[in-house]
Structure formats: C-alpha cells, structure tokens
C-alpha cells in the first residue's frame, strides 16, 4: 500500500465518478477503504487494482439481498 490516502471527493475526481458513486461502491464493499472516525480514506492504487480485476460471472449485490421482495 502507498502512504498516500485520498478522500472520497479526491478519489471521485481521479476516477471521474461522482462522490455519490464512490460512497455507493464503499457501502457495497466494491472498493477497499479505511474508515478513520467519520471519514473514509482510499488508497488510489488499491482501488484501481480492485476495479481492474475481472468481476465474478454473477453475484447478487449486498444491497439487493437486504431488500424485501414484493409479490
């Protein structure tokens, strides 16, 4: 890991995504993060490495498994 950690806003600018997307990816455990107090910090090289890795063929998201099904 590098010694340089960035905030969600800085990571969003690096990845050209919205901060909302970064926080959603954090909540879904799609990207690695470090929580210090109420602040989320990210190692940009670890995030890029994780996003570049091939995704599994299919997996249900953590968010959708907690939702109640409507008949």
N, C-alpha and C positions, 0 to 999 in steps of 0.2 A: 504494500500500500504506500501511496505517496504521503508526504506530510501536509499536502495542500488539500484542505476540505473547503467546499463552497456551500452556499445557502441554496435553497430551492429556487430563488429568483435568479441567481447566477447560473445554476445548472440549466434552468429553462432557457436562458439566453444562449448558453453554449449549444444546447440541443435543438434550439429553435422550436420549442414547445411552450405551451402556456404553463404558468405556475399551477394552475388547477390540474393539468395533466400530470405534472410531477407529483403533486400530493396524492392523486388517484393511484399512480403507479406505486407510491410509497405505501399507501393503505393496502393495496393488493399484493404487497411483497414482490413486485416485479423488478425492483431495483434495490441495491444494497444502500443502507443508510445508517447513520449514527444519530441517536437522539441524546441531546445534551440539554437538560431542563425541558423547556418547551420548544426548543429549536431543533430542526432536522438538519443534519450536515451530510454532505455527499462527497465521495471521492470520485471525481470525474472519470478517471481511468478505469476504475472498477465498474462504474455504471455503463460506460461504453462497452467494456468487455462483456458484461452481462447481457446487454441488448444485442450484441453481435452474435452471441451463442445461438445455435439453432433451437427453436422452440419445440417442445414435445408435439407429437402429432395432434393431440387434442386433450384439453383438460378443462374442466369446469372451473370458472373463476371462484375465488373465495367469496366474492360479493354475491354471486347468484346462488350459491349454496345456502346462504343465510336468509334468502327471501322466501316468503310464504307463497306457495302455489295457489293460484285462483282457478277454481274448476269452471 
